[in-house]
Amino acid sequence: MTRSVARLLAESLEAHDVDQIFCVPGESYVGLINALTDMNSLRLIVCRHEGGAGYMAVADGRLRNRAGCCIVSRGPGLSNAMVSLHSAYHDATPMVMLVGQVERKDFGRMALQEQNYARLLSDVTKSVIEVIEPEQASEAIARAFHLAESGTPGPVAVILPEDLFDATTDVEVDQPRPRVLSGPRSDDLDRLADMLAKSERPLILVGGALLGDALYDEAVFGDLRRLAEGWMLPISPTHRRPQLFDAMHPHYGGYMGIRVPRDLIAEMKRADLMVALGERMTDSVSQSYSFPSAPRPQLPFVHIWPDPNEVGRVWRPDLGMPCSPYEVIKALLRRAVPADAKKRRGWVDGLHAIHRKLLAKEWDPTSDGVNFAAIVCEVDKHLAPDATVTTDAGNFGSFVHRYIGFRQGQVFLASVVGAMGSGMPMAVAAALRRPNTQVVAFVGDGGALMTGNEIATALQYGANPIMIISDNGMYGTIGMHSYVRYPERPFMAGTRLTNPDFAAWARSFGAEGITIRSDAEIADGIARAFAVKTRPVVVHCLTSAIQMSAWRRYTHSETLP
Ligand SMILES: Cc1ncc(C[n+]2csc(CCOP(=O)(O)OP(=O)(O)O)c2C)c(N)n1
C-alpha cells in the first residue's frame, strides 16, 4: 500500500503502542503533526516548552514501562528539550525523541535552525538515527524503540527532514522487535547464592533497572518481598526510587539516597557484602564513590545490571552479572533458602529500626517561615494508597524523602540526576496517565518558574495535579552549598529570588490557588487542596530559609544575614 512517510511514521508509532505524544509544534514537522492528528489511537499533547514535553515523555514512559515519546522542532526546539535528554540518559530511562530537520537538499548549508544532531546529541543519547530514505522511516522507529528499551535504557533521537513527510513509499510498517532480556549464568548464580549464604550482614540495594522491569507488576514486587523474607535480606531502595520496597515492611533496610544520615550509614558500613540489584551505581548512591569505594570496593560487591558495558565500568565487582535483575530474583527463589538464613534476623531488624526512627515526624520550629517538614507531613496524611508523588530538584525534596514512607502501590517520579524543572511536567504526565488518582508535585520557588507554566497544559487536557511550592525566597540548595563551603559568608548572596504571588498566578490560569503563611493554616490549606479534584491546584507555602533542608539548619542566627 502506498502512503506518505508521515502516515507510515504515525502507523509505526501506533504499532509500538504509542498512544500519547508530547510536543511543541514546529514548521519542520507539520506534515507529521497532520498525520498524527488523523490517528484515532494517538493523543497529541501540545506543551508550552520542549523541556516540559521531554520530561512528560520520560514520566509517561516510566509509568508504562516503555519508552515515552515526544516530538520537537529543529535547533531551538531541540535545544530546549536537551535537559530532558540529559536526565533520561543519566537516569537510564527509555525515551524516543523525534526531531524535525531542514530539507534534505539543504543539508550542511546551515539553513535556518539546522544543527548537526549526531554531534550535538552524542553525549546525551544512546543513538541518533537520521532518516534520509523514505523506505527507512518505519525501520528507524522500530530501531529507536529497541535501542531505547534494551540494555541500559536511555533516550534515542530520530531525525526527520521536513521534506520527507510528504514523500510516498509502499514499505510496510516495521513491527516492534521482541524485548530482549538476558538471564543470569548458572555459574554466577551459584556464586551469588554462595556469597549470600555465607554473608552475615548483606546489603541489597534495589534500583532503576528493577523499576524498568515493571513499575506496577505486583509479581515483581511480590517476588522481591518473598526473597527478602525467605532469604532474610534487608532491602534498600536507592536514590529517588523509594517506592521499590514498602517503607513499613520489616525488611526495609533504609533508603540509600544522597548523604545517608549518620546513624544509618554507620550501620550500613558494618555490612560484609553489598549487592546492587538493578542499580547502575552513581556518585549519589555510593556516597560520592566512598561506599562502595571506587574503583575498588572496600567490601565484597556484586553488581547486577542489564548491560555488560556498565558492570565493571567504574567499580571492580567481585561478581558482575550483566542481566535482568528480576531474572536473578526469580532464579534465587527457585533455589533452597540457606539453612541458617535466620542468623541475619538481628542485622535486618537493626537496620529497619534505624530507618523507622529516621521516619519519625519530628522537626524544630522556625521563625522565618513555615518548616516545610510540617507541610510534607500534612500531605502524607492525605496520600491515597495509589497516589503519585513527583519532586523537582532542590532541598525541599529532602523533606519528602525524610518524612514520607512510601507504601507499595504509591508511585514516585523525579529526575534521578537532579535536573530542575522536572517535577511539574512529570506530575502533568502522571495526571494524564492516571486520571482520578491523586498526583502531587513538590517543587521549589526556583523550579516552579522553570516549567510550572505546564499547568496550562494540565488545564488544556483536563489533568488535575496538586503543585506544592516551597517558597523560601531563594535557590536554597545552592545557598546551603555556599554555607557549607564558606560558612562565614552571607549564604543567600547570589541565590535570592523575588517571587510572585503563586496562588494568584495559579488562579490566572484557571487553577485553584491556596496560600499557607503559618503553621495555623497548614491543615486547612492542605485539606482544601485535596478536596478540589476537578482542576489543578497550587499551594503556595511561605517556607523557612533557615531550615535549609530536612537535615540541615543555618546555625548562626534565627534571622537571615
Ligand atoms: C536545570 C538545573 N539548573 C540548575 C541546577 C542547580 N540547582 C540545583 S538545586 C537548585 C536550587 C533549587 O531551588 P528551589 O527550587 O527554590 O528549591 P530549594 O533548594 O530552595 O528548596 C539549583 C539552582 C539544577 N540542578 N538543574
Ligand as a Chemical Component Dictionary entry (heavy atoms), coordinates in Angstrom:
data_LIG
# 
_chem_comp.id                   LIG 
_chem_comp.type                 NON-POLYMER 
_chem_comp.pdbx_formal_charge   1 
_chem_comp.three_letter_code    LIG 
# 
loop_
_chem_comp_atom.comp_id 
_chem_comp_atom.atom_id 
_chem_comp_atom.alt_atom_id 
_chem_comp_atom.type_symbol 
_chem_comp_atom.charge 
_chem_comp_atom.model_Cartn_x 
_chem_comp_atom.model_Cartn_y 
_chem_comp_atom.model_Cartn_z 
_chem_comp_atom.pdbx_ordinal 
LIG C1  C1  C 0 18.172 22.784 35.371 1  
LIG C2  C2  C 0 19.020 22.980 36.591 2  
LIG N1  N1  N 0 19.610 24.180 36.815 3  
LIG C3  C3  C 0 20.344 24.367 37.937 4  
LIG C4  C4  C 0 20.517 23.376 38.837 5  
LIG C5  C5  C 0 21.346 23.606 40.105 6  
LIG N2  N2  N 1 20.443 23.612 41.250 7  
LIG C6  C6  C 0 20.200 22.527 41.994 8  
LIG S1  S1  S 0 19.114 22.766 43.207 9  
LIG C7  C7  C 0 18.965 24.398 42.815 10 
LIG C8  C8  C 0 18.106 25.305 43.610 11 
LIG C9  C9  C 0 16.695 24.868 43.688 12 
LIG O1  O1  O 0 15.970 25.932 44.241 13 
LIG P1  P1  P 0 14.462 25.809 44.633 14 
LIG O2  O2  O 0 13.679 25.217 43.515 15 
LIG O3  O3  O 0 13.987 27.129 45.081 16 
LIG O4  O4  O 0 14.456 24.763 45.818 17 
LIG P2  P2  P 0 15.214 24.848 47.234 18 
LIG O5  O5  O 0 16.589 24.298 47.039 19 
LIG O6  O6  O 0 15.213 26.294 47.658 20 
LIG O7  O7  O 0 14.403 24.013 48.163 21 
LIG C10 C10 C 0 19.740 24.723 41.700 22 
LIG C11 C11 C 0 19.813 26.074 41.106 23 
LIG C12 C12 C 0 19.905 22.124 38.545 24 
LIG N3  N3  N 0 20.036 21.063 39.341 25 
LIG N4  N4  N 0 19.144 21.983 37.431 26 
# 
loop_
_chem_comp_bond.comp_id 
_chem_comp_bond.atom_id_1 
_chem_comp_bond.atom_id_2 
_chem_comp_bond.value_order 
_chem_comp_bond.pdbx_ordinal 
LIG C1  C2  SING 1  
LIG C2  N1  SING 2  
LIG C2  N4  DOUB 3  
LIG N1  C3  DOUB 4  
LIG C3  C4  SING 5  
LIG C4  C5  SING 6  
LIG C4  C12 DOUB 7  
LIG C5  N2  SING 8  
LIG N2  C6  DOUB 9  
LIG N2  C10 SING 10 
LIG C6  S1  SING 11 
LIG S1  C7  SING 12 
LIG C7  C8  SING 13 
LIG C7  C10 DOUB 14 
LIG C8  C9  SING 15 
LIG C9  O1  SING 16 
LIG O1  P1  SING 17 
LIG P1  O2  DOUB 18 
LIG P1  O3  SING 19 
LIG P1  O4  SING 20 
LIG O4  P2  SING 21 
LIG P2  O5  DOUB 22 
LIG P2  O6  SING 23 
LIG P2  O7  SING 24 
LIG C10 C11 SING 25 
LIG C12 N3  SING 26 
LIG C12 N4  SING 27 
# 
